[in-house]
């Protein structure tokens, strides 16, 4: 997992004033809307007795713990301890981590890291969508859904931009087993100023023999020209597939949410510029789910379960350019010290909970030690500490 990036973690339309639990690579988070309608993202773990704040309520503009009623404001400060007598001061350490949060493109983006605003990588920018809380684009109809994987999110991400697998894995839908050759293509960087915030590629795929409703429609023409297809990754966890069909354009945007090292959830938004009536939603949903179901056994069967850190650990060919570009971006982030170990992420039974440090931990150095939950270490720091521990036992 990487810290200091904007992760798409949930659909905006499902978050209301009732706290909602979200897990991001073992990190327990809670989302809730304040009185202004803005979504807040905070650590879900109450620092008093470890209660899940997602099981509580939003009261007086604060998140109330269901265990003892402690209330935390949108900055994470505890504002009320009901068991205390009047006049008793609230402890300095009575605070939880609060993470920057933005609602855009129909998703909730959470910045999981402690960088100040001016140093943070830019948010994903999707030119095909309007920058509004709900997913929209003129002339398109959108539907949303979810798909659960017993697979690491990076395997799911790479599968989404893998062009060469379509003729084999998707032969029953849009893949053409009679035309497996992948044309040479370029990986174009998506930039925000000097920052690379994503990659996108364009290829032309030969369509398979049409079936079902598509077969009826295609009788109007015997021509089957190559289909212009675009695919890409918006770092760190959003993918895009655009297929330009004779009828119009279909786009699928997917936030691949890492739950744990071997579990993830795809929260997808499918948009179409054809059959824009509500009557076609059921068929669009069925076709989108079918794509994921075709991918599932292959992705969940990959070994090793985690994408190797070493680029040479798996063999690559020209058609893997999308995946190679992603791995090089990931390596650059890890070289900056932003890699986080899965071993102490709070996923599973641990006696010590560690959380990704929020910006507040760096904003005031006087409060550096005023935190109950320990900061999650980077890969490099964890390896160094373990080496010192082993040296001390010799």
VENKABEL-V177624 format. One record per backbone hydrogen bond with DSSP energy under -1.0 kcal/mol. CO is the residue of the C=O (numbers start at 0). NH is the residue of the N-H. If there is no record, write none. Layout:
# VENKABEL-V177624
CO_NH ; CO_NH
This chain:
# VENKABEL-V177624
0_339 ; 4_111 ; 6_109 ; 9_107 ; 11_14 ; 15_32 ; 19_30 ; 21_28 ; 23_26 ; 26_23 ; 27_43 ; 28_21 ; 29_41 ; 30_19 ; 31_39 ; 33_36 ; 37_33 ; 39_31 ; 40_98 ; 41_29 ; 43_52 ; 45_49 ; 50_45 ; 51_54 ; 52_55 ; 56_63 ; 58_61 ; 61_58 ; 62_71 ; 63_56 ; 64_68 ; 69_64 ; 70_78 ; 70_79 ; 71_62 ; 72_75 ; 75_95 ; 76_72 ; 79_70 ; 80_83 ; 84_87 ; 90_93 ; 92_94 ; 93_77 ; 96_42 ; 99_110 ; 101_108 ; 103_106 ; 105_11 ; 106_103 ; 107_8 ; 108_101 ; 109_6 ; 110_112 ; 111_3 ; 115_118 ; 125_128 ; 129_131 ; 131_104 ; 135_129 ; 136_139 ; 140_271 ; 142_269 ; 144_267 ; 146_265 ; 148_263 ; 151_155 ; 152_156 ; 153_157 ; 154_158 ; 155_159 ; 158_161 ; 164_167 ; 164_168 ; 165_169 ; 169_172 ; 169_174 ; 175_178 ; 187_199 ; 189_196 ; 189_197 ; 191_194 ; 194_191 ; 196_234 ; 197_189 ; 198_232 ; 199_187 ; 200_230 ; 202_228 ; 204_226 ; 210_213 ; 211_215 ; 212_216 ; 213_217 ; 216_219 ; 217_220 ; 226_204 ; 227_243 ; 228_202 ; 229_241 ; 230_200 ; 231_239 ; 232_198 ; 233_237 ; 236_255 ; 237_233 ; 238_253 ; 239_231 ; 240_251 ; 241_229 ; 242_244 ; 242_249 ; 247_244 ; 248_272 ; 249_242 ; 250_270 ; 251_240 ; 252_268 ; 253_238 ; 254_266 ; 256_264 ; 257_24 ; 258_25 ; 262_258 ; 262_259 ; 263_148 ; 264_256 ; 265_146 ; 266_254 ; 267_144 ; 268_252 ; 269_142 ; 270_250 ; 271_140 ; 276_279 ; 277_280 ; 279_283 ; 280_284 ; 281_285 ; 282_286 ; 283_287 ; 284_288 ; 285_289 ; 286_290 ; 287_291 ; 288_292 ; 289_293 ; 290_294 ; 291_295 ; 294_298 ; 295_299 ; 298_301 ; 309_312 ; 316_319 ; 317_320 ; 319_323 ; 320_324 ; 321_325 ; 322_326 ; 323_327 ; 324_328 ; 325_329 ; 326_330 ; 327_331 ; 328_332 ; 329_333 ; 330_334 ; 332_337 ; 333_336 ; 337_2 ; 338_378 ; 341_344 ; 354_375 ; 357_360 ; 358_361 ; 358_362 ; 363_366 ; 364_367 ; 366_369 ; 373_354 ; 377_381 ; 378_382 ; 379_383 ; 380_384 ; 381_385 ; 382_386 ; 383_387 ; 384_388 ; 385_389 ; 386_390 ; 387_391
